Amino acid sequence: MTRRTQLYIAATILAGCILLGSSLWEVRSLMLSSAYLAYCALALLASSLKVKLPGITGTISVNFVFVLIAVAVFSFSQTVLLAAMACVVQCVWKSRRKPRLVQISFNVAALCLSSGAAFRISHRLAGAQEVNLPVLIAAAASLYFTANTMLVSGVMAMVEGKPLFRVWQQCYIWSLPYYGAGALVAGLTVSTGRAMGWTTSLLMLPLMYFVYLFYRMCTDRIQSLHVVPGD
C-alpha cells in the first residue's frame, strides 16, 4: 500500500470520525422517537442481508433503504448515526474473513460521509415541501450510491493502479438496479407513513426482501459463470 493510499484512507476515516462525533453530540440531546428506534433496529437486521458483488470481496446490503428513509423522515445527525450503526453490523456479521479495524473504520467513515452528503444536497435540491418526495428520494439515492462507491473505488484504484472510473464500472455498475429498486421501496414506505402512520409503512418493507433475493440470485449466477463485468 502506497503512502498516497494510506493518506487517502486516513483522511477519509478522520473526516468520517469528525462527522460521526458531531452527530452523536447532537443526537444525545434529542428525544429519540419510537419510529426512529424501530427503523434503527430494522436497519441493523437488514444489514445481515448482504449481496456479494462480482469481482470484489465487499458486499452491499438492504440497509441502504433505511438510510434513504432516514434522509426523508429524520434529522441529519440521526441519518448519519443510523448509517454508521448499520455499517458496523454489515462489516462484522457472518463475514467470510474477519475484517481489520482499519477496514471497518474506513467503511463506517465512507457511509457517514455518503449519508451526510446525500442528506444535505438532496434536501437542498428538493426543498421543504412534502410533494417533492420523489425528487428527494431520487437525489438521495443517486448521491448516496455515487459517494459511497466512489470512495471505496478510490482505494481499490490506488491499490491496483487502475483508473478510478474503470474500477467503479467493474465493481459497482451491477448494483445500480438494486439501488433503484431500493429507492422505490423507500419512497413507498415514506409516503405510506405520511398517509397512514409509520407503523403501517412497515408493510412496504418486505418488498425489498424479494428484491434482495432476486438480486442475489443474479449475482450468484454471474459468479458461477466466472463473469466479471468490464473484463
Secondary structure, 3 states (H helix, E strand, C coil): CCHHHHHHHHHHHHHHHHHHHHHHHHHCCCCCCHHHHHHHHHHHHHCCCEEECCCCCCEEECCHHHHHHHHHHCCHHHHHHHHHHHHHHHHHCCCCCCCCHHHHHHHHHHHHHHHHHHHHHHHHHHCCCHHHHHHHHHHHHHHHHHHHHHHHHHHHHHHHCCCHHHHHHHHHHHHHHHHHHHHHHHHHHHHHHHHHCHHHHHHHCHHHHHHHHHHHHHHHHHHHCCCCCCC
